[in-house]
Amino acid sequence: MPRVTEEHRAARRRQIVEAARRCFLREGFHRTSMQDVIAEAGLSVGAVYRYFPSKTDLINAIAEQAIGGASRVLEELAAQEPPLPLVEALDRILTYVETQLGDDGALRIAIQVWGEAQRDPALAAFVAEKYAGFRTAFGMLVRHAQASGELPADADPDATAAALFGFVPGWFTQRILTGAPDRATYLAGVRDLLDATPRR
């Protein structure tokens, strides 16, 4: 019997994750059952459960795909020399986020996950861990801005990072729910807010 290669396992995982994504987008996270995902993937029950024992595991995998891309963008921004001004860095981040806003984008599932995380402790812990990681990455951008003089040196970097990170879900939630504002309009507003902030 031939050995199953790592490439085969990775391809099978992708097949299942994409099937779950289609189901969640079509029917919603709560109304989708594992049987729905199995049927969508066209695989046996055992094949799907071997890779993903639960819907939460599937959601985690979908989130990891989107988060992986955002993490790479943040890593590149943190390593940028000289550092970009904060609004330009935020623009780079939102440019990536925009790729996840389409009808098949991961962020439409993210809003469903937020609701489910209120009742599922494992999912809540997963979301909290990932968002804490994002706040840490934003903290590096804030410290760069302090070093360059863009932000006051005595500003609390953790508090400022949390507020700056809040601009990201603030924008994509509005876009998903209302279709507006576009990225340029939103960034203009952020720029005005930052410019109006008194410097200590």
N, C-alpha and C positions, 0 to 999 in steps of 0.2 A: 504494500500500500504506500503510495507516494507521500512524502512529508508535506505538510502545509507550510508554505513559505511565509515569511514576515510580510512580504508584499501582498500575498493573498489575504492575510488576516487584516491588513490595513485597508485593502480594497473592500472587504466585506463589512468592516466597521463603517466606512464611508457610505456604503450602500444603505445600511440600516439607519444611519444618522440622517441622510438625505430623505429617506422615506418618512422618518419621524418628523422632520422639519415640514414636509408637505402636509402631513396629517395635522400637526399643531396649527399651521397657518390656515388650513381649510376648516377645521372643526373646533379649534381651541384646545388648549392644554387639558382642561378639565374633562371635556367630552371625548377626548381621544383615549382609547384603550390600547393596551399592548397588542391585543388581537388585531386592531386596526393597523398598527405599525407592521405587524407580521404580514398581513395581507398586502399592504402597500409595497413592502420590500420584496414580496414574492419568495419568501424563504420559509423554512420549517420553523416550528416553535422552538425547537432545541437550538437551531442556528442563531436565532435572535437572542434568546435568553443566555446563551453562552457568552455573548459579548456585553449585553445590557440586561441585568436582572430586573430593572424597574424603569418606570418613566422618568424618575428623578435622575437616574444614570444617563438617560438619553438627553435630558435637558442640560445636564452638566457638560456633556460632550458638545452639544450645539453652542453652549455659552463659551466653552474653551476655544472653539474656532474663532468666534468674534473677538474674544478677549485677547487671544494670541496676536491677532493683527493689531489691535489697539496697543498692546504692550510693546510690540516692535516699534510702533510710531513713537511712543513715549521714550523708549530706550535711545532711539536716534536723536530725539530732541534733547535729552539729558546729556548726550555726548557732543552736541553741536558746539563748535567753537568758531567764532564767538557765539554765545547763547543768543537765541532769537528773543526779541521783545515778547512779553507775555501774550499779547493779542495775536501776534503772528504764530506763536507756538499753539495757541488755542485754535487758530485757523487750520493748522496742519492736522490737529486732532479731529476737528469737526469735518474736515475733508474726508478723513477715513470713515468717520461715523456715517457720513452721508452715503457711503457705499453699502451700508447695512440697513438703509431706510426703505428700500424697495418693497414691493409686495411679497417677495420671498426673503426679505432681510431678517437677520437674527433679532433686530431690535423690536420687531413686532411681537416676537415671542417673549422678549425680555419683560414687557409690561405684564404679560400673563404670569411670568415667573414671579414677579413682585407680589402679585396677589396670592399665588400658591404658597409663597414663602411665609405668609402670615400664619399658615396652619401646619406647615411641614418643617419641623425643626432642622432636619438634615439639609433641606434646600435653603433654609434661612441661614444656616452656618456657611454654606457654600457661597451664597451671595455676599454675606458679610466679609468673608475672607477675600474675595475678589475685589470688592469695593475698597477694602482697607489697602490692598496692594496698589490700586489706582491713586488713592490719596497719598501714599508714600511717594509714588512717582511724581505726582504734582508737587510734592514737597521739594523735590530736587529742582524743579523749574522755579519755584518760589525762591529758593536759596540762591540760584543763579541771578534772579532778578534783584535780590538784595545786594549781591556782590557787585553788580553792575551799577547800582544806584537807582534802578527803576522803582524799587520798593524800599521803604524805610528799613534801615538795618535793625531797628528794634521791634519790627513787626513780628508777631508770633507766626512762625513758618507753618506750623501744623494747622492752626486756625485758618490762615490765609489759603493753604492748599485745599482744605475742605471746602471753602467758599468757591475757590476757582474750579475745583472738580464739579461743584454743583451746577456750573454753567452748562456742562455737557448733557446730563439727563434733562436739565431744564429746557434745552433747545430741542432735543430729539423727541421728548414727550409732546411738546407743542406741535412739532411737525407731524407726528403720527396722528394726533387727535384732531388737529385743526387744519393741517396743510400749510401752516405759516408759523413763523416768518422764514424767509430764505436765509441762507447762511450769511450772506453779506450784510443784510439788514440786522441780523442778530449781533454780528461782530461789531457793527457800528455802534450799537447800543452798549455793548460791553466796553468798547473803547471810551465812549462818553462817560460811563460810570467810573472807569479807572482814572481818566483824566480829571474827573471832578473830585476824586478822593483827596482830602487834605494831606499834605506831606508833613510828617512830624519832624 
